Amino acid sequence: MEFVKPSIPAQPAPAVVQKVVTKCISLSEIQCIEPIRRIVEEPDVQIWTKSEAFARIMTYIHALNESVKNKKISDHVEVSENVNKLLSVLEILDSWIAEIPPLQNPQRFGNKAFRTWMKRLNEDTQELLNELVSSELHQSIIELKAYFCGGFGNAIRIDYGSGHELSFVAFLCCLDLIGFFGESDRAATALRIIVRYLELVRKLQRVYMLEPAGSHGVWGLDDYQFLPYLWGSAQLLDHKHIKPRSVLNQEIVNTYASEYLYLRCIQFIHEVKKGPFPEHSPILYDISGVPYWGKVNSGMFKMYIGDVLNKFPIVQHLLFGSLLPFIPAQPSSG
């Protein structure tokens, strides 16, 4: 395990914020198409990890990671009109939960009212995205819609997991690629949009009792999420007082959960799981023994690729079009 016995530098290196360059795609130069599955058997995973889609998504994840280093959720960040427009869309989705209450009769695997919620999502997303993006970006909606609708769970299985989280991040990545978001929007994307998205999907998980999709059980990082741990460790990179071991202190977790993605994840686990933390979350418990957040952050990237992006059961549902193409990665310029 990457985190159990890390090599330890004499002193933790201070965070260095680097500029992560992402490509901007002109829609006049491509033809947007309805995304389709391309990972249909195990060998396709290796093609995926060498694809342009993989490179673009990982570049975007790195860019958000850089944007939140040593930032609290309450810190002032530039919030553009487009960021606020997407936040309003998430508020609309949240409001549907009150309009579609869970069914009261006993449900063995998830609450079937979630299927009604997902039906509304699929029916209304076209109109929501028509209003979200400007008319010159409308041709991208055929691709944006697929990733957006895939970001909240599966209606048939009534479940949610890291593959759905990946689909939502792919949606955000596409908005970045087409210029809907600019580089200056990245901190707000992570600290406003991602925070609001996590609140929404946690509410869906609890209200509709969503099953964990592709969970490794106690030997997984988390039943539902992964990326808030990655970006959350970047937030805490040089924190003077909160260290990885601080997650074992419930008072610290509850005090700072509203400021740090990582601690909110830990708090949510305590809300939904009973028993000793080392027993129900042994991987997170092991990570608490790492001395520096920088080690946690770099380890999270390796773990995300190994445990999420390299796993056929998770990535088989990812879709590919023109914005995230299933073609060999192009050499970086410059």
Long-range contacts (C-beta under 8 A, 24 or more apart in sequence): 1-283, 1-286, 2-299, 2-302, 2-303, 3-283, 3-286, 3-287, 3-289, 3-290, 3-295, 3-296, 3-299, 4-286, 4-289, 6-290, 6-291, 6-295, 6-299, 8-291, 8-292, 8-295, 9-292, 12-238, 12-291, 12-292, 12-293, 12-294, 13-294, 14-238, 15-69, 15-70, 15-234, 15-237, 15-238, 15-294, 17-66, 17-69, 18-66, 19-66, 20-59, 20-62, 20-63, 20-66, 21-59, 21-334, 22-56, 22-59, 22-60, 22-63, 22-176, 22-177, 22-183, 23-56, 23-177, 24-177, 24-178, 24-179, 25-177, 25-178, 25-179, 25-323, 27-136, 27-137, 27-139, 27-140, 27-178, 30-322, 30-323, 31-322, 32-139, 32-140, 32-141, 32-142, 32-143, 32-321, 32-322, 32-323, 33-142, 33-143, 33-321, 33-322, 34-142, 34-143, 34-146, 34-321, 35-143, 35-146, 35-147, 35-319, 35-320, 35-321, 35-324, 36-319, 36-320, 36-321, 37-316, 37-317, 37-318, 37-319, 37-320, 38-320, 38-326, 39-312, 39-315, 39-316, 39-318, 40-316, 41-312, 42-312, 44-312, 45-310, 45-311, 45-312, 45-315, 47-326, 48-309, 48-315, 48-318, 48-326, 49-305, 49-309, 49-310, 50-328, 50-329, 51-320, 51-325, 51-326, 51-327, 51-328, 51-329, 52-324, 52-325, 52-326, 52-327, 52-328, 52-329, 52-330, 53-318, 53-320, 53-324, 53-325, 53-326, 54-309, 54-329, 55-329, 55-330, 56-173, 56-177, 56-323, 56-324, 57-166, 57-169, 57-170, 57-173, 57-324, 58-305, 58-309, 60-169, 60-172, 60-173, 60-176, 61-169, 61-227, 61-230, 61-304, 62-301, 63-176, 63-183, 63-186, 64-186, 64-189, 64-190, 64-194, 64-231, 65-230, 65-231, 65-234, 65-297, 66-186, 66-234, 67-186, 67-187, 67-189, 67-190, 68-187, 68-190, 68-191, 68-231, 68-234, 68-235, 69-234, 69-235, 69-237, 70-234, 70-235, 70-236, 70-237, 70-238, 70-239, 71-187, 71-191, 71-235, 72-235, 72-259, 72-260, 73-191, 73-195, 73-235, 73-258, 73-259, 73-260, 73-261, 74-258, 74-259, 75-191, 77-187, 77-188, 77-191, 77-192, 78-184, 78-185, 78-187, 78-188, 79-188, 79-192, 80-181, 80-182, 80-184, 80-185, 80-188, 82-180, 82-181, 82-185, 83-181, 83-185, 83-188, 83-189, 83-192, 83-193, 85-131, 85-132, 86-132, 86-175, 86-193, 87-192, 87-193, 87-196, 89-128, 89-132, 90-193, 90-196, 90-197, 90-200, 91-196, 92-128, 93-121, 93-152, 93-200, 94-199, 94-200, 94-203, 96-120, 96-121, 97-203, 97-204, 97-207, 102-207, 102-208, 102-209, 107-209, 109-158, 109-211, 110-157, 110-158, 110-159, 110-208, 110-209, 110-210, 110-211, 111-158, 111-207, 111-208, 111-209, 112-158, 113-208, 114-153, 114-155, 114-158, 114-204, 114-208, 114-210, 115-155, 115-156, 115-158, 117-204, 117-208, 118-152, 118-153, 118-154, 118-155, 119-155, 121-149, 121-152, 122-149, 125-149, 133-175, 133-178, 133-180, 137-178, 137-179, 137-180, 140-174, 140-178, 140-323, 142-321, 143-174, 143-321, 143-322, 143-323, 143-324, 144-171, 144-174, 144-175, 146-319, 146-321, 147-171, 147-174, 147-319, 150-317, 150-319, 151-197, 152-200, 152-201, 152-204, 153-201, 153-204, 153-210, 153-213, 154-213, 157-211, 157-213, 158-208, 158-209, 158-210, 158-211, 159-210, 159-211, 159-212, 159-213, 160-201, 160-204, 160-205, 160-210, 160-211, 160-212, 160-213, 160-224, 161-212, 161-213, 161-214, 161-215, 161-223, 161-224, 161-314, 162-213, 162-214, 162-224, 162-225, 162-226, 162-308, 162-314, 163-213, 163-214, 163-308, 163-314, 163-315, 163-317, 163-318, 164-201, 164-213, 165-201, 165-224, 165-225, 165-226, 165-227, 166-308, 166-309, 166-314, 166-315, 166-318, 167-317, 167-318, 167-319, 168-197, 169-227, 170-318, 170-324, 173-324, 174-323, 174-324, 177-323, 178-323, 190-231, 194-227, 194-228, 194-231, 194-261, 195-261, 198-225, 198-228, 198-261, 198-264, 201-225, 202-268, 205-272, 206-272, 214-311, 214-313, 214-314, 216-307, 218-279, 218-280, 218-281, 218-282, 219-282, 219-283, 220-283, 220-307, 221-283, 221-284, 221-303, 221-307, 222-265, 222-269, 222-281, 222-284, 225-265, 226-300, 226-304, 226-307, 226-308, 227-304, 228-261, 228-262, 228-264, 228-265, 229-261, 229-262, 229-265, 229-300, 230-297, 230-300, 230-301, 230-304, 231-261, 232-260, 232-261, 232-262, 232-263, 232-264, 232-265, 233-262, 233-293, 233-296, 233-297, 233-300, 234-293, 234-297, 235-259, 235-260, 235-261, 235-262, 236-260, 236-262, 236-293, 237-293, 237-294, 237-297, 238-293, 239-293, 243-291, 243-292, 243-293, 244-287, 244-288, 244-289, 244-290, 244-291, 244-292, 244-293, 244-296, 245-288, 245-289, 247-284, 247-288, 248-277, 248-285, 248-288
